[in-house]
Amino acid sequence: AAVVTDWAPKKLFREVTIGGTENICKAAVAARVSRLVDMSTNDVFGLDESQVMDETFPLKPWREPYSDSKIEAEKICWRYHQEHGLPVTMVYPCWVFGEGDQTFVPLLADAILKRELIFWRKGTLVWPTYIENLVDLLMLIAEDDRAVGNGYLVHDGESTTLEEFCAGIAESLGVPPITIYIPYPVAYAAAAVLEFIWKVTGKKTRPLLTTYTVKNLGSRLKFSIAKAERKLGWRPKISYKEGFVRTMKWLKTLDVATLKQK
């Protein structure tokens, strides 16, 4: 249960991500399910760039509805685990991508094609999570009782930079890579102004830039997947490079104008 966007009314995040999680937990307790896996996000650990973050780090708000509602949803899950014995496992994916992606890669591709993408910090880190690697972990969690009461970060075991990731998309689309940079403070200020205008005027569309996007695409966070490897014996079977090649092959099957399947 989640609103998968960074731009929606706060009420929607409360009703869907938080309220929806509560409803699912209630239903799961009533049905006596053998496992409830909450698909959270690495966002919940905050924006500390000074350390390699793992599952022992405390939950830290971003002051952004998407991330903060995920934190509240996680608290609900753990409350049901403690008070009702609900067999909860938490999963913290990083940047999920792969064939059939409807958010991450298509949105970047669209911005690259329209030349609307800019960078505001060199060397921004991206921790790709190829969909098959994520599914492998989920299947393992479903069968391994050691996963109950635990949470696991997941990515492909290696990082890349946002510039490199976007350059790969541009190459696949046959267009020049994006090379424009603006200072981070300028990007953040612009996002804040755009959000204010959108809220005041009641626009239904998403602003070209949001403060969440500036934070998310302007960070150098580091995450460890050692717990899933050590405790569950999970390993990413598909390398990031192989996953990227597969995803770009799929991207080329889409209609360039709409980025939807031909």
Secondary structure, DSSP 8 states (H G I E B T S, - for coil): ----SS-S-HHHIIIIIIHHHHHHHHHHHHHT-S-EEEE--GGGG----SSEE-TTS-----SSHHHHHHHHHHHHHHHHHHHH---EEEEEE-EEE-TT-SSHHHHHHHHHHTT---BSSTT-EE-EEEHHHHHHHHHHHHH-GGGTT-EEEE--S--EEHHHHHHHHHHHHTS-----B--HHHHHHHHHHHHHHHHHHT--S--S--HHHHHHTT---EE--HHHHHHH----SS-HHHHHHHHHHHHTTEETTTTEE-
